[in-house]
Amino acid sequence: MIFPRVESRSVLITGCSTGIGLATARLLRERGWRVIPTARKPAHLDQLRAEGFSPIALDMADSGAVGAAADAALQLADGRPGALVNNAGYGQPGALEDLSRAAMRHQFEVNVLGLQDLTNRFIPLFRRQGFGRIVNISSVLGRIPLPLMGIYVASKYAVEGLSDTLRVELRGSGVAVAIVEPGPIATDFGPTAAAYGWKHLTGAQSPFAELYRKMAAGERAPKTRDRFTAPPAAVAEKIRHALESPRPRRRYPVTPVAWAGALLRRLAPDALVDRLVSGRLAG
């Protein structure tokens, strides 16, 4: 399907403190977009200002903050937003049986409900102007399960479902919806989980306690690049295509792992997928 050109090249990008969001902000600015980045922590906002951006503070779990950020972004975009990139999110580790209700709720508040809340504040404007792009950053784990990351998996399955439904609901409006599935990317995603997620587990006596210790240690350890891991710039390039192409794709797997996950889900029986991913429980 051919979509209208984005006449107002302004874009709000959430989660720009490091990694994918920051790489995307830099790339799109180089290409002439008016980039409005968000971050949650004051130090990251200061870093963005030092690079010449006009960032907005945003905590995706806070509906009031989402509304304030949307209003500020629309003001910076002169009331004519061109695109929204929903990148902010985190991964809550832990077996499902070890997660508190509060931990599960917070995962969905950030990764799902905050994402859709923010998006809903832009859709009416996109509809009225007859153009707009929405890019949701999902994961290969929005296609296949992974033990000990179940609530994160559930949040990304939800993002996939929301995106697919929204794409159909916006058909004929001139607004395109795309999903980007990065796979393993050289970012701070693992260390962020190590710093935040482990303290929210309730299973001190969990049968998975030893696996948690190994996982946390691995996430804190220095990372080495391998042929399956891509830099954040690779994801930024897919996002650029989704925003600028007259024929944006519905899905953009980025790494070989993401492509393999998509193929596995399409062709493999559930029993085979279960056997493949259960190796994570072997420690």
Stockholm file with secondary structure:
# STOCKHOLM 1.0

chainA/1-283         MIFPRVESRSVLITGCSTGIGLATARLLRERGWRVIPTARKPAHLDQLRAEGFSPIALDMADSGAVGAAADAALQLADGRPGALVNNAGYGQPGALEDLSRAAMRHQFEVNVLGLQDLTNRFIPLFRRQGFGRIVNISSVLGRIPLPLMGIYVASKYAVEGLSDTLRVELRGSGVAVAIVEPGPIATDFGPTAAAYGWKHLTGAQSPFAELYRKMAAGERAPKTRDRFTAPPAAVAEKIRHALESPRPRRRYPVTPVAWAGALLRRLAPDALVDRLVSGRLAG
#=GR chainA/1-283 SS CCCCCCSSCEEEESCCSSHHHHHHHHHHHHTTCEEEEEESSHHHHHHHHHTTCCCEECCTTCHHHHHHHHHHHHHHTTTCCCEEEECCCCCCCBCGGGBCHHHHHHHHIIIIIHHHHHHHTTHHHHHHHTCEEEEEECCGGGTSCCTTBHHHHHHHHHHHHHHHHHHHHTTTTTEEEEEEECCSBSSSHHHHHHHHTGGGBCCTTCTTHHHHHHHHHHHHSCCCCCTTCBCHHHHHHHHHHHHHCSSCCSEEECSHHHHHHHHHHHHSCHHHHHHHHGGGGGC
#=GC SS_cons         CCCCCCSSCEEEESCCSSHHHHHHHHHHHHTTCEEEEEESSHHHHHHHHHTTCCCEECCTTCHHHHHHHHHHHHHHTTTCCCEEEECCCCCCCBCGGGBCHHHHHHHHIIIIIHHHHHHHTTHHHHHHHTCEEEEEECCGGGTSCCTTBHHHHHHHHHHHHHHHHHHHHTTTTTEEEEEEECCSBSSSHHHHHHHHTGGGBCCTTCTTHHHHHHHHHHHHSCCCCCTTCBCHHHHHHHHHHHHHCSSCCSEEECSHHHHHHHHHHHHSCHHHHHHHHGGGGGC
//
